[in-house]
């Protein structure tokens, strides 16, 4: 919102410079982007938050300045001259969809002269960022910027039957807007039509081209209405059309101001274009609301802010902002009473103020937050850890120790990308009103967000990346009777690409590989008592380098290199590794492992290592070998690890050579050669029988 300093002074006699005024507005909660020097005294660019629709006008900002600077606000009382003829005889208005249009006012002005606007008006509009068109259209834009209520002027003679119908758009209905574009409308979109309801002439976002004001226009119909904010936001997104009018309607214009704004605009048009204003106004108002009462107590103000504000200061601030405070406690004759209470009336332009805490915020920001001493708020209940806080903290610490950086992403993703990673039985959760086409559904898999993050880093020149995210994904599953049941899953996603080890003085660089990913996952799996791997995985992972991850017999997820299909979609030019693991079972297992953990003294007797070299068929894994050895349940078995793998010369086709090192250690005595030989024999027999290994003990 561009606040023109000299325009602002029409409503409040401010003496502070534009820079000083911008500083005071910023301290009271209105963010200021910049202050520009202009012939009109300067322009303050205010970044108005979505809840403060009242500040999208010069008069609204003037009200803020009045409260902050303790200056009187000039009362609006436009009094245009009216003829004896009545507007109600010249135009009829019917609202068929009161749920989207709660008020519609119409005035008729005859025999206007369309011409360029005077210089003063063009200068003010230009300073506010609005282009001049002609005197009538400029008058509607001027009043919109001045009072915050969008206005529209129609060529009265082109409105059939001289009747207005406000209704919802029909399926497949189209209209040509003022920019000359024919637009298809979504069903139910608020639409202003002429008498027979067949031709669209407005939508609360932009007017229609068929009834626009031209230099041949003689008679005009002046509209000032109130459209429901959500319906305008939906229409704006659907049409991809953002205008000054839609911005104000979508945030909630002042419904009660509509008739005043209409009078002000009529007064300005008579001044600029002449003509005859028909008496009265056609005002259809099905959405009239009773003013809400809100009570503010000093006790709550003290509890929230930790310091007091004088009675006169509270009443002055709330009165200047339009809340009309009235002291209602039994001690209302006693200043500074701890029992003091004020009943306030919610003004029509402050729909965002609904509770006592909102009134406290108004008092605090205008009084000055810097005047309240800093202190910790009194706690009403003790702090409590979130569920699985400890397990998640240990997991996060280990991942950071392994060199990963945590990311937090929003779950809204493009459906096309989510489909790359979505399981065949997963039904996506689509958003009814997405922010954009690239954020149309909630992710059904965490890998899509991780792939997006890696893509962003690579595109910004960051080649070596290791990331993790602890988040949630969302999907529907078929329930009883075919009903869709929402499923929300907590997951861990890992993503890595680039170098596992950078070039050093004594070490060569090494690219990140699947073995690095597997090792990192095994390291975090140790927190849950260890993980198990199986061949296979989803199709978003390449078949040559992937694996399923299990916790005991329960599947956790999968890990591996992104498939060629994913790499081509994201245009990855280097290997990218992804993993997704469900955290619910992992957290439960973590606490079980923690409770079962017992500390034992280090063995007093030495360990003995034996290597077993064997030939295995392609497809046999180390996990099967280790499982066969551990399946013997030897009490003295301390460890099993793979030490060497070889394919090539002297190894038969379809086989490979694997050397496994087995460690034995007793807690009671030094192991003898006879015992070691016995254990080795059992291992050889088990490997031959269970995995078809050809081997010898060494």
N, C-alpha and C positions, 0 to 999 in steps of 0.2 A: 504494500500500500504506500503510494507516494503522497506524502503530506506536504502540501504547498503552504508555506509559512504565511504569506499574506492572505490567502484564502482562509486559513485557520483563524486569523484575527477578526474575521467577520462575526465570529461567535464567542470569542473570549479575548479580552484585552491583555494579551500576554506581552510582557516587556523583555523577557529573557531572549537572548540571541538563539538562532536555530541550533547552534552547537550546544549551548547550555540546556535548551529544551530537550534535545535528543538525549543528553546525558541523564536528565531527570526522568524521562520516559523509560530509558533502559533500566534505571534503578528500581522502577516500579513494576517491571515485568514485561515491558514491550521491547523486544529485541530490535536494535537499530543496525541496519546493514551499512548505511552511509549517509553523509550529509553533503549535498551539492549546493554550490553557490549559483543562484539564479537571479535574473532581474526581478522576480517576484518575491525576493527576500530569502530565498533558499528553499530546497526541497529535501525533506527527511524521508529516507526510504525505510519504512517500518516493516519488519517481518512479523506479520500477525499470525498467531497460532490458530489452529482450526477451531478452537472453542470460543474465540473472541470475534464473532461475526460483527459485533457492535463497533469494532475498531476498523472496519472496512469502509469508513466514511469520514469526511472532514468533521462532521458534527460529533461522531463518536470519539474521535481523537480529542476534539475540543472538550468533551465531557471529562476525559481523563486528565487533560491539562488543568481544567477547572478544579478538580479534586486535588491534584498534586500541588498546584500553585496557590490554592485557596482564593480563586478568582471567580466572580459570578459568571454563569453561563447564560448567554442571551436566549430568550424564549423564542421558539419558532411560531409565528402567527401569520402565515401567508393569507392575504385577503384579495384574491383577484376579483375584478368587476364582472358581474354576471348579468345576462340579459333576462328578460321576462320569460322567454321560452325555456321549457324544461328539458334536461338531458334524458329523463325517463321516457319522454315522448319520442325521442330520436333514436334510442338504442335500447335493446333488451339483452339481458345476460342470464344464462342458465348454466349451472355447474352440475354436470352429470357424474363427476367423480370427486366428491368432497374429500375423499381420503388422500388425494394428491393435490388438490387446490382448495385451501381453506378460506380464501378470500379473493374476490375479484372486484376491482373498482373501475368504472369507465366514465369518462367525460368527453364531451363533444365540443370542438371549437370550429366555427365556420369562418370562411373568407380569410384564411391566413395567406400570407405572401411568403413563399419559400425563397430564401436568398442565403448568401454566405453569412456566417456569424460575424459579429463585430470582433475587433482585434483583442479586446480584453478577455472575451470568452475563449477564443482560439488559443490565447497564450496560457490561460489556466488549464485547459484541456491538454495542451501539449506538455506542460510541466508535469501533469499527472500521468502522461504516457498514453493519451487517447487522441486519435486523429480527428480533425474537424471534417464534417460532411456537409451539413447545412444547418440553418438556424433551429429548425424543429428537432431534428435528430440530435444535434448538439445539446439542446435543452434537456432532452431525456437522459443523455449521458452525464450531463453536468449535475442533475439532481441525483442520479444514482451515486456519483462520487461524493456528493455533498451529504446526502442523508442515508445512503446505504441500501436503498430500495430500488431494484431494477425497474426501469420504465420502458414502455414501448409505444410508438405512435404508428397507427395504421392510416392508410388512405381511406377515409370514411366511405367515399363513393364506391369503392371496390369491395366493400364488405356486403355480401349478398343478404338481402332481407333486413339489413341493419340490425343483425342479431348475432350475438356471440354465444357459442356453446363450448364449454370446457369439458373434455372427455379424455378417456384413454385411447391410445392409438389401436387400430385394428390390425390383425395379422396381415403382413404384406403391404401395409400402407406406406406411401412415400410422400415426401414433400421437398420442394426446392427452397433452400434457405437463402438469406440475404447475400451470401457469397457466391450465389449462382450454382451451387452444387445440389444435385438431386440426391436425397438421402433416404434410405429405407429405415423405417422406424420399428422399434421393438414393441410387441404387444403390451398395452397398458401404460406406455410412456405418456406423460401428461401432454395434451395437445389442445391448442386454442383454434377453434374452427369458426367459420362463418355460419350464417343462418341455417342452411340446410344440412350442415354437418358433413359436407362432402369434400370441402377443400381446406387443407391445413394452412393456417396463416401464422402459426407460432407454436413454440414448444417449451418456453421457459428457459431455453438455452440460446436460441437465435430465432429471429423473426423470419417469416416467409417472404419470398421475393414477390409474390403476386400482389401483395397489398402494401409494398414498401412506399415510403415517402419519396416523391420525385418533384421536379420543379413545376410540374403541371398540377400538383395537388392543391386543392382549394379548401377542402374540409378534412379535419383529422379526428380520429378516435384515439383518445389517450388512455392507455391501460397502465394500471399499477396493481399487481396481484401478489399473492403469496403461495408458493409451491412447496410441497413437502420436501425437505432436504434429501432424504434417501432416494426418492424417485428421480430427483435432478442429478444426483451423483451417478446413478445407474444409467440415466440417459446420456450423460456426458461421456462416460466410459464407452458406452455402446456406439455412440456417434463419433467418438474420438474428436470431440469438439469442445474446447475449453474457452469460455468467454468471460468477460467481466461480470456479466449477469449470472452465468451459471456458478461462478465462484461464490457470489453472495447468496444465491438461492441454496446452494449445496451446504453452506455452513449455517444457514438459518437466519434469514432476514427478519426484521422487526415487523410482525404482523399488524400491530396497532398503528404503525407509522404509515401504512399504505395510503390512507386517505389524505393525511397531511402532505405526504410526498406528491400525491396527485395534484393537490391544490398549489403546491410550490411550483410544480412543473407548468401548470396552466398559467400561473402568474408570470413565469419567465417567458413562455411562448407568446403571451399577449404583449410583453415588453419587446420581444425580438421580431415577431412576425405579424403583430396586430391581430385582427379578427374579433369574433364575437363568441364568448364563452357562454354556453347554455347553462341555465341555472341548475344548481343541485348536482348530485352525483348518483350514478347507479352503483350501489354498494351491496354486493351479495356476499354474506359473511356467515357461512354455515359452521365454520370452525372456531367460533368465539370461545375463548377460554377465561375461566375465572382466575384472578390473580392469586398466586400461591403465597401463603404466609410462612415465614421462617423466623425462628427465635434465636437470638444470640445472647449468651450469658457470659458474664465476666469470669465466672469460675472456669468455664471451658477455655476462654481466651488465655487465662493464666496457666491452665494445665498444658495447653498446646505450645504457647509462645514463651512461657517462663518469665514474663514480665508484664506489667500493667500498662494500659493506655487510658488517659483521662476520658471522663464521660463526654465532655464537649468535643474532644478529638474524634472519638468513635462516632458520635452523632453527626459531626461535620463531614467526615469521610463518607459514611453511608448515605447521608442526605445528598451530597454532591454527586454520588454515583447513581442516585435515583431510587434508593431502597426505602426512603421515607421511614426512618426508624422511630418507634414510639416506645417509651419506657413503660413496662407493664408489670414490674415487680412491686411488692408491697412497700419497699423502701425507696420508691422513686423520688422522693424529696431529698434523699441523702446522697450526696456526691461521693463517688468512689466506693460505694457499697459492694462487698464481695457477692452479695445476692442480686446485684443489678442484672436486669434482663431487658432486651429490646425486641419488640416484634417488628419485623421488616416485611415489606411487600415486594415480591419479586417483580422488577420492571420487565416490560415486554421484550426489551432488547437484551436481557441477560438470562437466556434460557439455560446457560451453563451453571448458574448459581442455584443450587437446589437444597443444600444442607447447611447446617450451622458451620461446619468446617470451611465451607466456601466463603461465608461471611467473614470468618476469622482471617482467611487469606486476603480478602479485599482490604480489611483494616490494616493488616500487617504490611502489605506491599506498598500502600499509599503512605502509611505512617513512616515507613522506612525500616527495612529488615536490619540495617546496620545499627539501629537503636535498641535491638533486642540482644541481651548478652548471650553468648554461646553456652549451651549446656546440653548434657545428655538427657533425653526424655525419660520419664519414669516408666519402667517396664511393668506391664500389667500381668505378665506371666513369664516364667523362666524360659530362657532360650533352649531350644531342642535341636539335636542334629537331624538332618534329613535322613530318610531311609537309605541304607547302604552307604552312608557317608564314609565310613572307615574303609570299606572295600574299594570304593571308587577313588578315595584318596591314595591308597597304596598302589592301585592300578595306574593312576595318573603320575605318581612319583616314578614308578618304574619306566613308564614310557618316556618321560622326560629324560631320565637317566640313560636311556638307550639312544637318545639323540633326536627324538621326535618333538615337534611343536604342536600345541593344541590349537584347533580352529573351532569356531562356532559359526554355523551357517543357518540361514532360514530354511524351513522345510518346503517352501514353495518352489517347484521346479517345472520345467517344460515337459509336457506329456511325451513328446517325441524322445527326449533323452531318458526319461524314467522308463520308457518301454524297453530300452536297451538292457536294463538290469532287472526288470520286473519278472518275478516267477510266474510260470504259466497259470497257476491256480490263484494268483493274487488279483483282486479287483481293486483298481485304484480309487482313491478318495478325491473326487473332483471338486473344485471350489465353485460355488454358485456365482460368486462375484469376484473373479480374480483381479489382481492389480494390473496384470499384463498378460499377454499371450505366452510369455516365457515363464510365467509363474501360475499355471492353470490348475495344477494338482498338488496334493501333498505327496512327498516322496514315499514310494513303497519300498525303497531300498536305500541304505545309507551310502552305497558305493557311488550313486549318481552325484551326490553333493561333493564327495571326495574327488571324483573325476573332474568336476567343474572347478574345484579349487586348484588342482594340479594344472589344469588347462590355463587358468588365470595366471598362475606363477610362471609357467613356461612362456606365455605370451608377453610377460613383462620382464623377460630376461633372466629369471631365476631358474637355473638348470638343475641344481642339486636341491631336492626337496624331500623332506620326511615330515609327514603330518599325521595327526590323529584327531578324531572327533568322538565324543561321547554324547549321543543324542537319541532321537526317537524316529522311527518311521511308522507310517500309517497305511492301513489297507482294510478292505472289507473281506470277510470270509463267509461262506454259505453256512447258515445256521439251521436250526430245526425248522422244518416246513418250508425250506427255501428262502427264509428271511436272511437279509444281509446283516452280519454282526461286525461292528467296528473292532479292529485289532490294532493296538498300539504297542510297539516293541522297543525296549531299550537296547541299544546296540553300541558296539565299538567299531569304528572304521579306521583302517590304516591305509596310507598312501605313500609311496616312495618312488623316486626316480633319480637318475643321475649317478653321481659317484658315491660309493660306500666309504671310500677313503681317498682323500685328496692327495695330490702330489706333495711329497715332503722331501726333506734333505736326504733321508736314508731309505725312504719307501716310495715305490711307484704308485701311481693312482690306480684305483680298482673300481670298476662299475658295480653298482648295486645289483644283486642277483637274487633269484628265488631262495637260495640257501640263506641269505641274510634275512629275508622276510620270515622264513620258517624259524630261524634261530631266535629272532625277536619275539615271535608269537610263543615259542616254547618258553622263553624267559618270563613272559607275563603269565603263561599258563602254569608256571611253578607256584604262583600264588594260590591256585585252585587245586593243587595236588598233582599237576601234570596233565598234558593233553595227549590225545592220540590222533594219528593221521591216517587217512585212507585215500586211495586214488579216486579221482573224479572231481566234480565240481560243476557249478553253473556255466552256461555257455558264454557269459560275459568274461570268462577267464579262458586263456589259451589252453588247449588240451595237453600240451607238452610240459607245461610248468604250472601246475595247480594241484590242490589237494583239499579234501574235506577235513574239517577239524572237529574232533569229538571230545567231550568231557566224560570219561567213562564210556557209557553206551549212548549218551545223549548228544545229538548233533548240535554244534554251536554255530557253524558257518563254514566259510571257505576262504581260501587265500591263493593268490597266484599272479601271473602276469596277465595284464589286460589283453583280451582277444584282439585279433586283427580287425574285426568288425568295429569294436569300440575305438581302437586306435585310429582307424580311418575316419570315424565320425568326429572325433575330437582333434584330428590332424596331429596326433602325437608323432614326433620324429625321433623318439628315443623310447627305450623300454620303460613301461610304467607298471608298477606292482600294486595290487589292491587286496584288501582283506576286509571282511565284515564278520563280526562275531556277536552273537546274542549274549547279553550280559546278565539276564535274569538267573539262569542256571549257574553261571560263573560266580555271581555274588553269593548265592546260597552255598555253593561248594567252598568258597573262601572261608566262611565262618565255620563250616564243619572241619576243614583242615586246621584252622587256627585253634579250635577247641581240642582237637586230637593231638596237636603238636606237643611232643615231650622232648626235653633236652637230656641227652645222654653224654657220659664222658667219652673222650676220644679213646679208640681201641689201644690197648697196651701192646698188642702183638702185630707183627708186620703183615702187610698185604702181599699177595702173590698174583702176578699177572700171567695169563696164557693167551697166545694169539692163535686164532683158528683161521686158516686160509681155505677158501672153498670156492667151488664153481656152482653158480646158480643160473637157472633159466631166466631169460629176459622176462620181466614182469614180476619176478619175486622181489620183495622189498626188504629193507633192513628191519622194518617194523615186524615183519613176520619172523625173521631170524631172532630178533630180540624176544618176541613173544614166546617162541618155542623154548628159548633158554630159560626165561623167567618162569615158564610154565612148570619147570622141574621143581620149583619151590625149594631150592637149596638154601639152607639157613646161612651158609657162608658166602653166598653170592652177593658181592658188594657193588658191581657195576658192569654194564655192557655198553661198548661203544664201537662204532665203525672207524677203522684206521686207514683203510686203503681200498680203492676201487680201480679196476683195470679192465679195459676192453682192447682187443687187438691181437697182435702176434702171439701165437701159441695158445690162444683161447678159442675153443670151438665156436662156430657160428651159432647164434641164438643163445649164447651164454655170456656171462661176465664173471670176473674174479673179484671176490670181496674178502677182505681180512677184518676180522672182528677181534677186539681185545676184551677179554673177560677178566674181571678182578675178583679174587677170593680173599676173604678176611674173616677170622674168627675172633670173637670177643673173649674166648675162654682159654685158648692155647695157640701155640705156633702150629700152622698146618704142616703136615708131613708130605713127602713126595707121594706116598701111597694114597693119601686122601686126595691130593690134586689129580693124580692119575685116575682115581675113581670118578671124580666129578667130570673130568675131561671126557672120559668114556661115555658117561651119561649124556653129555652135551652133543657128542658126535652122533650117538644113536638117535637122539631127538631131532637133530637137524636133518639127518638122512631120511628119517621117517616122515617128518612133518612138512619140510620144505623141499625135499628132493635134492639136498646138497651133496656134492662129491667133495670130500675134504679129508684133511689129515690134521692131527693135533701137533703143535710145535711148542 
